[in-house]
Amino acid sequence: MSKFEQFVNSPYVSPTLAGLGAGLYPLFFYYSNNYALINSWNHLGFFIVFFLISPIVFFWLCHFIFKKFGQKWKLKTYVFFNISAFLSFIVLCLYAGVKLGLLVGALGIGALAAAFLSKHFKKFVLFQLVLATINLFWLIPIIFEQLNYNDSWIQQPDNIEQATFTKKPNVYYIQPDGYVNFSEQNKGYYKLGENPHQGYLEAKEFKLYPDIRSNYTSTVISNAATFMMKHHFYNYGFNFTEITNGRQIIMSDNPVLKIFKKNGYKTHFISELPYLLANKPKIGYDKCNFNESNISYITNGFNGKQNVLDSLGRYLKEDIDKPKFFFIQVFKPGHVPSKRDESKGFEGDKERWVQNLEISNRQQQEVIDTILASDSNALIMIMSDHGGYLGWKNMMGIRTKTEDVDKLHSAFSTNLAIKWPDKAPPAFDTKFKTGINVFRILFSYLSDDTSYLENLQDDSSYTIIEYGAPKGIYKVLDANGKMVFEKRNK
C-alpha cells in the first residue's frame, strides 16, 4: 500500500488539515480576485484569522470534545463543518456578503456529504488543498507585481506642488458616477433631448464645457489619473477597475491634496458609498464621512450608503475661518452593468440609466443649493469619472477593439460644469479637455501662474484591449477626441 493510500485510509483526521482545507483555497481565491480591495496589513491579519485560524481552532475544539465524550459522530461532524465552511467561504468571496439562500444550500450539501460520503473525507481535504496550491500560482504574480511596483509615474514635471494661491475660494468637486456630457446626451446612443439639469446649472451661473472626456474607463482608474494629474497607463496591468495602490493614491496622498493643504485648506471627502475606502486606506483628508469601523473587511464598497447632505451641512459650519476643499461623490446615474448577464438589453439599460439620471440631477441640485445657501462665491466644479457606457452590452465590452466612435465616447464622455467665483472664468479655460488636466488648470487659476499650463498632460483616452487585437494598453481617442488605435509600449 502506497503512502498516499495509507494516508487516505487511516482513521485519524487532523483538525489542522480539516481547518486548512476549509479556508486556505477561499483565502487565496479572495486575494487573487480582489487584491486591490484588501491590500493592507489589517486585511491580511483579519483574513488569516477568519479563514485559517478560526476553522483550525474550531476543529481542535471538536477534537477535544469528541475525545472526552466519544468518537461516534466525530467524522460526520468534521465532514459537515468542513464542507459547509468551505462552500460558505466561497459564497462570501464571490458576493462580498451574505447570500442566505446560498448559505443554506452550503449547509445542505455539507449535511448530505456527512450522511453519505464521510469515508471520503480525506479525499475532500486533499482536493481542497490541491485547489489552494493551484490558486497560489495565480496569486504569486499579483504579489510580485505589488512588490515591484514602480511609482516613478507619479513625479510631477514641474514645481506645481509648491503652487501658492493668490485667491482662496472654497472649492467643491462634485463627482456623479457615469454622467456623460450634455453634448453627448444629444447624440450617439443617448439622444435624450433637453436635460432640465442643464438649464438649472446655467441659471446658477455655471459655465458648461462640451465634449469633455475621461482618460480612463472606471472610477478608481480615472480618479487616480485626475488626482495625480499624470497618466499611469493602468500600470501596464490588465485589471479593468483597479491599479496598484489606486485607492491610496486617491484617498491618502496625491498632489491635489498636498497643494490644497499647503495653501491652508481644510480637506473633506464626502461620499454616498465607501467604494474608495474599501481597502481601508489611510485617510489623507482632514474630514471624511465614513469611519474605518463603518467598512467591513469583506466588501465591494457598495454597502453602508449615507446621505451626503448630512455631512456636507455639518462640515460647512466648521472651520469657517479657513478655506475648504470638498470632494463629493454620488453614484448615479452610473453605467451599464459590469456583467453581461445583468444587462436588460439596450433599451432596458437606457431606461434604467435615464431614471438614474433624474435621481442624479436631483442629488446634484440639492448639494449645490446647500453649498450656495452658505457660500455664494464658491468655486464649484461638477465632473464625472467616466461615461455611462450606453451602447455596450456591459462595461467589459470595451476590452474588445471597436470601430464605433459613438461607443467610445459613451464610455469616456464626462460632464464638466464650473461655477467660477465672481462669474469670471480664466481666459485659458479653453484648455479643459479631459480630467487629467482639470486640477492643473484650476491651480493655474488659483495661483495666477500660467507656467503650470506648460506641462499639461496628454489629453488622450486609454483602455485595456484583450480581444480583437494583440493584448495591451491602447490609446483609443486622441487629444482631440478623434478615434485612433495605438498600442502603448512600456
Buried (B, 14 or more C-beta within 10 A) or exposed (E): EEEEEEEBEEEEBBBBBBBBBBBBBBBBBBBBBBBBBBBBEEBEEBBEEBBBBBBBBBBBEBBEEBEEEEEEBBBBBBBBBBBBBBBBBBBBBBEBEEBEEBBEBBBEBBBEBBEEBBEBBBEBBBBBBEBBEEBBEEBEEBBEBEEEEEEEEBEBEEEBBEBEBEEBBBBBBBBBBBBBBBBBBEEBBBEBEEBEBBEBBEEBEBBBBEBBBBBBBBBBBBBBBBBBBBBBBBBBBEBBBBBBBBBBBBBBBBBBBBBBBEBEBBBBBBBBBBBBBBBBBEBBBBBBBBEEEEBBBBBBBBBBEBEBBEBBBEBBEEBEEEBBBBBBBBBBBBBBBBEEEEBEEBEEBBEBBBEBBBBBBEBBBBBBEBBBEEBEEBBBBBBBBBBBBBBBBBBBBBBEBBEEBBBBBBBBBBBBBBBBBEEEBBEEBEBBBBBBBBBBBBBBBBBEBEEBBEBBBBBBBBBBBBEEEEEBBBBBBBBEBEBBBEEBEE
